[in-house]
Amino acid sequence: MNVWRKASASGESGDCVEVRASGDLVEIRESDRPEVVVRTTPRKWAAFVRGVKDGEFDRFADLPRP
């Protein structure tokens, strides 16, 4: 059984994104809505992580939260 992992910088609120490997897929969920799971391939997940590290999504940081 694969364990859900979350960022060490998730903060005191506990709200965070959690990730785990599940067979041939990567599963992603928000800790406050664990029943909603998004699945993707390891290759797409790796591309997303590279984009985050490169600042590709920084422009979205200032958007209002729903």
Secondary structure, DSSP 8 states (H G I E B T S, - for coil): ----EE-TT--TT---EEEEEETTEEEEEETTEEEEEEEE-HHHHHHHHHHHHTTTTGGGTTS---
